[in-house]
Amino acid sequence: MVVFVWRRGLRTLQNAAQRSCKGACYCTALAGKKSVNGVELHYQQTGVGDHALLLMPGALGSGETDFGPQLKGLDKKHFTVVAFDPRGYGRSRPPHRDFPSDFFHRDARDGLQLMQTLGFGRFSLLGWSDGGITALIAAALSPANIRKLVVWGSNAYVSQEDLAIYNSVRDVSRWSERMRRPMEEMYGAEYFRNTWGAWVDGISQFTHNPRGSICMELLPQISCPTLVVHGQKDPMVPSFHPQFLSEHIPNVRLHVMAEGKHNLHLRFAAEFNRLVEDFLQE
Ligand code: TYC
């Protein structure tokens, strides 16, 4: 057990050492679960700023696996940073993850409801990859609650080219050790293999929609200022996706990181965090 000092007093947290801020920080850190839409959602929270942020992870992702450098590095005086594990991912288990045709909408409703439950009425969304799709949907569904939106490595539809990429990464035994190990540590090899296969099937469903749409028709409804970031060297998400987003979201800016790949916020964390902080504080 580790005791954390939190704004409202003392909280006791299990397993919290890895979530604590190390070194210089305004140290408040909190992790726990909230009952949301019939499931227990795990989240981490840090910072004391007026501007609340919700970080939305990628496929099978969690705050812990996807957002370490953001939870640690984003300015805690200006921001209160929340990262959540979508249902069936990370520490938001049970339930087992499934992929009904509305799974992105379900994650969007869960994220929005979690923030209400935590007491944040208006906040910004940062979404990576699948989490970016979720964030786009949440911003379109609930414009009154969303201040600003940042998405990277995300797509609003699934093309035949995407389908080929999904199928090329379906077999996790062919993944590099570096990519596979954190997932196997989080889930165990079997849950990871099965759930990844279910994700590939889940995302492939969208090819049955007209134009392969996941959320194309919602983009014009996103009214908040939006930053789309793209890694020029992203092998997973072809550049026609950020292009499409920047052509269909009304108040949008596209920023390309020349050396960035899919995990640009981890690999180039300082540059990414600064870019996002500047955009959010404009
Ligand atoms: N969307 C995935 C995520 O959320 C990343 C991904 C993109 C995986 C394309 C496979 O073919 C793929 N991290």
Boltz pocket constraint, residues with backbone or C-beta under 6 A from the ligand:
constraints:
  - pocket:
      binder: B
      contacts: [[A, 57], [A, 58], [A, 59], [A, 60], [A, 128], [A, 129], [A, 130], [A, 131], [A, 153], [A, 162], [A, 165], [A, 166], [A, 167], [A, 169], [A, 236], [A, 237]]
      max_distance: 6.0
